[in-house]
Amino acid sequence: MRIAILEDDVALAGLVEMTLTEAGHFCEVFGEGHLLTRALHRETYDVLILDWNVPGISGIGILEWVRSNLDLAPPALMLTSRSAEEDIVEGLFAGADDYVIKPVAPAVLKARVNALARRAYPAALLGIEVFGSYRFDTRAETVECHGELIALTAKEFALALLLFRNLHRALSRAYIFEAVWGRNPDLPTRTLDVHISNVRTKLNIRPGNGFKLVPIYAYGYRLEALTS
Amino acid sequence: MILRRGLKLRTQWWLIAIATSLLVVGMTMDRTTMRIDNLIYDHLLQASFSASSPPSSKPIMLVEIDDDTIRRLGRWPWSRATHAALIDRLSAGRPKAIAYDVLFTEEGDPNEDRLLGQSAASSPIFFPMLPAVTANEGTAPAALMPISPIRAAAAGVGYATIDPDADGVVRSATTVAGAQGQWHHLMGLVAGFAAGREVTDARARLIPFSGGQGRWPEVSAAAVLAGEVPPELLQDKIILVGATASGLASRYPTPTGSVMSGLEIEAYLLQGLRDGAMIRPAGLWPCLALALLPLWVLMTLLGPVRRLPALASFALCAALVLGSCAAALILWRLWLPPGAALTGLAIAYPLWGWRQLAVIEQFMRVQLERLDHEPSLVPQAEPSRKERGVAYTIRLLRAAITRDREMRHFLTDRLDQLPDATLVLDLQGRVVIANAAAHALFTSIGIAIDGTASAAALLQCFRQTGSGDAVPFPPIGEDPAMCEVQVEQARFFLIGMAAQTSTEGARVGWVIRFVDISEAKSAQRQRDDFVQLLTHDMRSPQASILAVLETASPDRISARESVAIRHYAESTLRLADEFVQLARAENLEYALEQVELSDMLMDAIDDLWPQSKAKSIDIVTRGDEPLLVMGERSLLTRALGNVIGNAIKYSPQGTTITCTLRRETRRDGTIWAYCAITDQGPGMDADLRMTIFERFRRGPVGLGPKTSGAGLGLSFVHTVVVRHHGEIECESEPGRGTTFTFSLPSTTECDRNGAQVS
């Protein structure tokens, strides 16, 4: 894939470039915001990795520019030192598909970028889907863990599948609601938390099983696969 | 109080109206105001004849036995032959009628009497008589008639008496006299003869004087006798013959203002009777109506129906009286005496005014006395001793005014002493009071607050922070309205506007206060900058250091040094993180939501999985009761994580950390959620336990295993829990492990049922 990296710190840009090139992607690094927008005029990129505070146009500015200037906006990942929860929310609502705080482990970065790509360019998947020790049968709507069948309600199954299919991707509460319950569900907001809690308990989604469910401040949830 | 005053005034109104009415009725009945009535009558009469053209005087002619005649013919009384000669001379001119106003009641020389009778028969001639003369003491009065030859020849006999009023002025004449009304006035007979019909109306007896003295054509009797008057001058005339010579006849004052001889007065009477222009005095009922109606109109206008100023009402009613009186006299020849009516008005008007004043004075005194005894903000003189009289009321009023003045002074003084700029505005937004700080503030901006300053103009120089909008006045929304504004570059104010109401609750104006928050804003900005510095500017180089270590080839940086550098960079990052989180916990406006305590505990444990796994520490959760709390999820999760992280940090390898969740209802009925985190670590002594929630306090190095951390973690925990109205306790003894217990107020409503919605 062609990946554009907006990063003014040479050392960090080098690490990101090295990591993603090792993973088989083609990378291009931009030190200033307007250089990236100029490139976006003539080039197509599959994924954008944006730092927030850069000279010229900021990462947030790039997201806005992309949304209003490109017909088909590529998925974008914010990679920044701004760690406050408010900043994460702002970045996600500005249009970023994911948000990663520096410093980042190379493996995590690789996983996040792959998740973005998988979502944006999905391969046809049918029937049996396997995620680590979990085995989903989408036709029978059953799920097995370590070969053991786990009883889930229809909504719980849909929610679990949605989380696993969007591994490493931050899902907003509205998105999950719409995907599982359809448009304008007249449900108490606690419903989602209760279902999440049930899925997590029943499937035992804990770091011990290789997965970790992360709540995102005022936004939603993200399921992460642990690398080690 | 108002009711009583109203009642009192109403009673007084009725009293005044009724008393004045009775007085007016009395005055009308016994004609007390006759002198006023006569005065008005005389003036109205003069005004009416000077305004209208006088009727023709041609048909009447006076033949006067004047001073000249006496001088030429000799002494009075004349012989009857002379009278006969005069009558002959007059008859020769063929007049329409002759009224010969000379009494011939005593028998004289029979020849001369006969001669006079013959002469009198030659034309229609009227002679006077005396209707009631007492001949002798003790006999009944009887009419004294002219001598028989005259009576036989005369066309008519009537009396010719003139009756002046009590003030000596001749206004009226009695047209019919006698017990049976058998006698008529001489002029009535003449007028009836001339008009060819009965003209006498006993009721119409006021003489319509339509001119002054000398209006009638007059000739001297001597001139007639001497033949100096051409006979055609006398043709078809009504001739009045009478004495006017001084000494022979009286002269009378008349309403016209001039003094006239009886002959002239009779001429006016004749004309009035002949033209039917006699004036009739009104009867009792019209007089009463005229007197009472305007009085009640005035009382109504002064009392219940207040449409006009009092003086205008009075003038209107007086004009009504005089106008109707004049109109009746001129248009209908009817005399309505206005005196009683005017007197009634003149009494009622001041009386009512006086009573009103008295009631007001009393009301004012009571109110002022009450005010005098009310506690005052300003020091005041001793209350005055209670007395009566106007001087006392004036003293009270003066005290009240002084007090008001002091009050205003007190108010402006206190306002001036306020540290914040304050404006007091009226409803239209005009500045009523501006304190010293306000003057200073607006002078520094370059605007002077003068008498015409309005809030809209003054607020124009401010812009709301953020939006840059103007400040709306009057404020929209809740009261008091607050907004933050900016003026010039770095001056910030908090504007508070509050509506002011009177003691009755009606809105009377506004108060605007300007609080200078420039310093607070500057401090806030510095703190924001500082947090920004830590969250990004300080983190970035650390992230870069880690990136360099990651990309550098192992032969350039040795693995041992790389680990050390990584450790310090990560420590710096953690310090920055902890500081940012603490600042966030302290300053963030919490958006509370219902959240399950066990969910947050699970999140916190999952976050620490790498650390716990590295030390082979087992984290056990006990109690799965749903515990809903109102909280900020990210902060509470982090607080739990900090405590569990500490437990992992200070616990030896392979131990167990127990998290116990439970619910408890306290004595006051509130439900609390508890989460106790117990480790098997080294524990703390009492001194350390007392201070662990302070900043930069951490476990002693060397006591336990090597640990890392900045020492802000528990401060964060404490801040978050306190801001959630919860509590955190620490139980620990050296060698026995440590237990941290979170307690948070729990919401009673548990909708675990939401899970069944599918």
Contacts between the chains, C-beta under 8 A, distances in Angstrom:
chain1	res1	chain2	res2	distance
A	9	B	540	6.4
A	9	B	543	7.5
A	9	B	544	4.9
A	9	B	547	7.5
A	11	B	544	4.4
A	11	B	545	7.7
A	11	B	547	4.5
A	11	B	548	4.5
A	11	B	551	7.1
A	12	B	543	6.0
A	12	B	544	5.2
A	12	B	547	4.3
A	14	B	547	6.8
A	14	B	551	5.3
A	15	B	547	3.8
A	15	B	548	8.0
A	15	B	550	5.1
A	15	B	551	5.1
A	16	B	547	8.0
A	18	B	551	5.7
A	52	B	536	7.6
A	53	B	536	5.9
A	53	B	540	7.7
A	80	B	536	7.7
A	81	B	535	7.2
A	81	B	536	4.8
A	81	B	539	3.9
A	81	B	540	4.7
A	81	B	543	5.8
A	82	B	535	5.9
A	82	B	536	5.4
A	83	B	535	6.0
A	83	B	539	6.9
A	83	B	577	6.1
A	83	B	580	6.5
A	84	B	535	5.7
A	84	B	580	6.1
A	84	B	584	6.3
A	85	B	584	7.5
A	85	B	634	5.3
A	87	B	535	7.7
A	102	B	539	6.7
A	102	B	540	7.2
A	102	B	543	3.7
A	103	B	542	7.2
A	103	B	543	4.3
A	103	B	546	4.3
A	103	B	547	6.9
A	103	B	569	8.0
A	103	B	573	7.1
A	106	B	550	6.7
A	153	B	758	4.7
A	154	B	758	6.0
A	155	B	757	7.9
A	155	B	758	4.0
A	156	B	758	7.4
A	187	B	754	7.5
A	187	B	757	6.2
A	188	B	751	6.3
A	188	B	754	5.7
A	189	B	593	7.4
A	190	B	594	5.8
A	190	B	751	5.7
A	190	B	754	5.2
A	191	B	754	4.4
A	191	B	755	7.8
A	191	B	757	5.6
A	193	B	595	7.1
A	193	B	596	6.7
A	193	B	599	6.6
A	194	B	596	7.9
A	194	B	751	7.7
A	194	B	752	6.8
A	194	B	754	4.7
A	194	B	755	4.3
A	195	B	755	6.5
A	196	B	599	7.8
A	197	B	596	6.4
A	197	B	598	7.8
A	197	B	599	5.4
A	197	B	755	7.9
A	198	B	755	5.6
A	200	B	602	7.0
A	206	B	606	6.3
A	206	B	609	7.5
A	207	B	606	5.6
A	207	B	609	3.4
A	207	B	610	7.5
A	207	B	613	7.3
A	208	B	609	7.4
A	212	B	606	5.0
A	212	B	607	7.9
A	212	B	609	6.9
A	213	B	603	7.8
A	213	B	606	7.0
A	214	B	603	7.5
A	214	B	606	7.8
A	214	B	607	8.0
A	215	B	599	7.9
A	215	B	603	5.8
A	215	B	633	6.4
A	215	B	634	7.6
A	215	B	637	7.3
A	217	B	633	7.1
A	217	B	634	4.1
A	218	B	591	6.8
A	218	B	634	7.8
A	226	B	609	7.8
A	228	B	610	8.0
